[in-house]
Amino acid sequence: MSIFTKRGSEAVASATAEKDGGGSALVAFPSGTTLKVRVKSAEDSAEYYGYSIFKKVNTFVPEKPAERNAKGFITGNPTVWDRAADYYYGLAKKAREAGDEAAAKEHSDAAYLFKGKPRYLMGFGSLETGEDIVVDLSAKQAKTIIAAIQKYAKKLDKIAFELSKSGSSTDTAVTLTPILDMDEDLTDAERANFAKCGEKPFDFALFEDCLYVADETEQIKNLVVAGFDIGILGLTLGAGASTGGTTPDATDKPIEISDDDLPF
């Protein structure tokens, strides 16, 4: 099963829809970065579901991802992280039924930390190198970029863009701005690379090397690092492994940390 849930036009549609290592083409895209790029087409993207906890567990994709329907809901083969999320959602439901909304919110926030969240790899041509590059975006960021691409869809072969990220935490913003005067605002080398990038379509095979894939054992280790008691799910890591954990504290709640602020 592919780690990507949607590619091309399907990924574009999913990003815009309203919803309830070495050799990699993936480039660093921290806040304060501006990349000059050529958009090769409006469909050079791939959706995947990533798992992470800010400052504790870096983003990974499961070696055997959960089966999901078109809306992203899990229909089979849940990962151990999905099971951890379900555990907290179950506690939230019980608390809500008991009339304890504060506890329900606490458990729901904990569940959110462990659930897989849609993210998008997007491909561009780099005006610095003339080669294909990939950036990793949250769903919100991808929706913004795709809207800009669609706005200029008929002029992609004539206009270069600046892809920028600014701000921090919940104020992080990603923008794609057209460079309207390429003679004035691009160097000779950048104009040459713009032409070079237009010689062939984006290579979708590059997406395959951009994500960190974790097998189930590593996912279980990551649960321990995240503070989850894996014994609740009947899991162990073998002799000498620490399996104790506690519910993540309030500083990890997703309300304070947005997907846009995740470093991976």
C-alpha positions as CSV (number, residue, x, y, z in Angstrom):
1,M,0.0,0.0,0.0
2,S,1.4,3.4,-0.9
3,I,2.1,5.9,1.8
4,F,0.3,8.5,-0.3
5,T,-3.4,8.7,-0.1
6,K,-3.9,11.0,-3.0
7,R,-1.8,12.3,-5.9
8,G,-2.1,14.9,-8.7
9,S,-5.6,16.3,-9.2
10,E,-7.0,14.2,-6.3
11,A,-4.5,15.7,-3.9
12,V,-5.3,19.2,-5.1
13,A,-9.0,18.5,-4.6
14,S,-8.5,17.2,-1.1
15,A,-6.3,20.1,-0.1
16,T,-8.9,22.6,-1.2
17,A,-12.0,20.8,0.0
18,E,-13.7,21.7,3.3
19,K,-13.2,18.8,5.8
20,D,-14.9,17.6,9.1
21,G,16.8,11.6,4.1
22,G,20.0,11.7,1.8
23,G,19.4,12.4,-1.9
24,S,15.9,13.7,-1.2
25,A,14.4,16.5,-3.3
26,L,12.8,17.8,-0.1
27,V,14.1,21.2,0.8
28,A,14.2,22.9,4.2
29,F,11.4,25.5,4.4
30,P,11.6,27.2,7.8
31,S,9.9,30.5,8.5
32,G,11.8,33.3,6.9
33,T,12.6,31.4,3.7
34,T,11.8,32.5,0.2
35,L,12.3,30.2,-2.8
36,K,12.1,31.3,-6.4
37,V,10.3,28.6,-8.3
38,R,8.6,27.6,-11.5
39,V,5.2,25.9,-11.1
40,K,5.3,23.1,-13.6
41,S,1.6,22.3,-13.4
42,A,-1.3,22.7,-11.0
43,E,-1.2,19.1,-10.0
44,D,2.3,18.4,-8.8
45,S,1.3,17.3,-5.3
46,A,0.7,14.2,-3.1
47,E,-1.2,13.8,0.1
48,Y,-0.1,11.7,3.0
49,Y,-1.1,11.3,6.6
50,G,1.7,12.1,9.0
51,Y,2.1,11.5,12.7
52,S,4.0,13.6,15.1
53,I,4.0,15.5,18.4
54,F,5.7,18.9,18.5
55,K,9.1,18.9,20.1
56,K,8.8,15.2,21.0
57,V,8.3,13.0,17.9
58,N,9.3,14.1,14.4
59,T,6.8,13.5,11.6
60,F,6.8,9.9,10.2
61,V,4.5,7.9,8.0
62,P,3.6,4.3,9.0
63,E,5.2,1.5,7.0
64,K,1.7,0.0,6.8
65,P,-0.7,2.9,6.8
66,A,-4.3,2.7,7.9
67,E,-6.9,2.2,5.3
68,R,-9.0,5.4,4.8
69,N,-12.1,6.3,2.8
70,A,-12.3,9.3,0.5
71,K,-13.0,11.6,3.4
72,G,-9.9,10.4,5.3
73,F,-11.8,8.4,7.9
74,I,-10.0,5.1,8.9
75,T,-11.9,2.0,7.7
76,G,-9.3,-0.7,8.5
77,N,-5.7,-1.5,9.6
78,P,-5.4,1.2,12.2
79,T,-1.8,1.9,13.3
80,V,-0.8,1.8,17.0
81,W,-0.9,5.6,16.9
82,D,-4.5,5.5,15.6
83,R,-5.3,3.1,18.4
84,A,-3.8,5.5,20.9
85,A,-6.0,8.3,19.5
86,D,-9.1,6.1,19.7
87,Y,-8.3,5.3,23.3
88,Y,-8.4,9.0,24.3
89,Y,-11.5,9.6,22.1
90,G,-13.2,6.8,24.0
91,L,-12.3,8.4,27.3
92,A,-13.6,11.7,25.9
93,K,-16.9,10.1,25.0
94,K,-17.4,8.6,28.4
95,A,-16.6,11.9,30.1
96,R,-19.0,13.8,27.9
97,E,-21.7,11.3,28.6
98,A,-21.0,11.8,32.3
99,G,-21.4,15.5,31.9
100,D,-17.7,16.3,32.5
101,E,-16.9,18.6,29.6
102,A,-13.6,19.7,31.0
103,A,-12.3,16.1,31.1
104,A,-13.9,15.4,27.7
105,K,-11.9,18.3,26.2
106,E,-8.7,17.2,27.9
107,H,-9.1,13.7,26.4
108,S,-10.1,15.0,23.0
109,D,-7.0,17.2,22.9
110,A,-4.8,14.2,23.8
111,A,-6.4,12.2,21.1
112,Y,-5.7,14.8,18.5
113,L,-2.0,14.7,19.3
114,F,-1.9,11.0,18.2
115,K,-4.1,11.0,15.2
116,G,-2.7,11.1,11.7
117,K,-3.1,14.5,10.0
118,P,-3.2,15.2,6.2
119,R,-0.1,16.9,4.8
120,Y,1.0,17.6,1.3
121,L,4.2,17.3,-0.7
122,M,4.3,19.9,-3.5
123,G,6.8,19.9,-6.4
124,F,8.3,22.9,-8.1
125,G,11.2,23.7,-10.3
126,S,14.0,25.6,-8.5
127,L,15.3,28.7,-10.2
128,E,18.4,28.4,-8.2
129,T,19.4,25.0,-9.5
130,G,17.1,24.3,-12.4
131,E,16.1,21.0,-10.8
132,D,12.9,19.7,-9.2
133,I,12.4,20.4,-5.5
134,V,9.8,19.4,-3.0
135,V,8.3,21.2,0.0
136,D,6.2,19.7,2.8
137,L,3.1,21.7,3.7
138,S,0.2,21.4,6.2
139,A,-3.3,21.1,4.7
140,K,-3.9,24.8,5.4
141,Q,-0.7,25.9,3.8
142,A,-1.3,23.6,0.7
143,K,-4.8,25.1,0.3
144,T,-3.4,28.6,0.1
145,I,-0.7,27.7,-2.4
146,I,-3.0,25.7,-4.6
147,A,-5.4,28.6,-4.7
148,A,-2.6,30.9,-5.9
149,I,-1.5,28.3,-8.5
150,Q,-5.1,28.0,-9.8
151,K,-5.4,31.8,-10.1
152,Y,-2.5,31.9,-12.5
153,A,-3.0,28.5,-14.1
154,K,-3.1,29.8,-17.7
155,K,0.2,31.7,-17.2
156,L,2.4,29.1,-15.5
157,D,4.7,28.8,-18.5
158,K,5.3,32.5,-18.4
159,I,5.5,33.5,-14.8
160,A,8.0,32.6,-12.0
161,F,6.9,32.7,-8.4
162,E,8.3,33.4,-4.9
163,L,7.3,30.7,-2.4
164,S,7.7,32.2,1.1
165,K,7.1,31.3,4.7
166,S,6.8,33.9,7.5
167,G,5.7,34.2,11.1
168,S,5.7,31.6,13.9
169,S,3.3,29.3,15.7
170,T,-0.3,30.0,14.9
171,D,0.7,33.1,12.9
172,T,2.8,31.1,10.3
173,A,1.9,32.0,6.8
174,V,2.9,30.5,3.4
175,T,2.5,32.5,0.2
176,L,3.1,32.1,-3.5
177,T,3.6,35.4,-5.2
178,P,4.1,35.9,-8.9
179,I,7.2,37.6,-10.2
180,L,5.6,39.8,-12.9
181,D,8.8,41.5,-14.2
182,M,11.1,38.6,-14.8
183,D,13.6,40.7,-16.7
184,E,14.0,43.1,-13.8
185,D,13.6,40.7,-10.8
186,L,15.4,37.6,-12.0
187,T,19.1,37.1,-12.7
188,D,20.3,35.7,-16.0
189,A,20.9,32.4,-14.3
190,E,17.4,32.3,-12.8
191,R,15.8,33.1,-16.2
192,A,17.9,30.3,-17.7
193,N,16.8,27.9,-15.0
194,F,13.2,28.9,-15.5
195,A,13.5,27.8,-19.1
196,K,15.3,24.6,-18.0
197,C,12.5,23.7,-15.5
198,G,10.0,24.0,-18.3
199,E,11.7,21.3,-20.4
200,K,10.1,18.4,-18.6
201,P,7.3,17.7,-16.2
202,F,7.8,17.3,-12.5
203,D,9.1,13.8,-11.6
204,F,6.6,12.3,-9.2
205,A,9.1,9.6,-8.2
206,L,10.9,12.2,-6.2
207,F,8.1,12.1,-3.6
208,E,8.9,8.6,-2.6
209,D,12.2,9.6,-0.9
210,C,10.9,12.6,1.0
211,L,9.2,11.0,4.0
212,Y,10.5,9.1,7.0
213,V,8.8,5.7,7.2
214,A,8.5,3.9,10.6
215,D,7.7,0.3,11.1
216,E,5.4,-0.8,13.9
217,T,8.3,-1.3,16.4
218,E,9.5,2.3,15.9
219,Q,5.9,3.6,16.1
220,I,5.6,1.9,19.5
221,K,8.9,3.4,20.6
222,N,7.6,6.8,19.5
223,L,4.5,6.3,21.6
224,V,6.7,5.8,24.7
225,V,8.7,8.9,23.8
226,A,5.4,10.8,23.5
227,G,4.4,9.7,27.0
228,F,1.7,7.1,26.2
229,D,1.4,4.0,28.3
230,I,1.6,1.3,25.6
231,G,0.5,-1.3,28.1
232,I,-3.0,0.2,27.7
233,L,-3.0,-1.3,24.2
234,G,-1.4,-4.5,25.2
235,L,1.9,-3.6,23.6
236,T,5.5,-4.2,24.9
237,L,9.0,-3.3,23.7
238,G,10.8,-6.3,25.2
239,A,13.1,-6.7,28.1
240,G,14.6,-3.5,29.5
241,A,12.3,-1.2,27.6
242,S,10.4,1.5,29.5
243,T,6.7,1.2,28.8
244,G,5.3,3.6,31.4
245,G,3.7,6.8,30.4
246,T,1.2,9.5,31.2
247,T,-1.4,11.4,29.4
248,P,0.4,14.3,27.5
249,D,0.2,17.5,29.5
250,A,-1.6,20.6,28.6
251,T,1.5,22.2,27.0
252,D,1.1,19.7,24.1
253,K,-2.4,20.5,23.3
254,P,-3.1,21.2,19.6
255,I,-5.0,24.4,20.3
256,E,-1.8,26.1,21.2
257,I,0.3,24.5,18.4
258,S,-1.0,24.6,14.9
259,D,-0.1,22.2,12.1
260,D,1.5,25.2,10.3
261,D,4.1,25.4,13.1
262,L,5.2,21.8,12.9
263,P,8.9,21.7,11.7
264,F,8.5,18.6,9.5
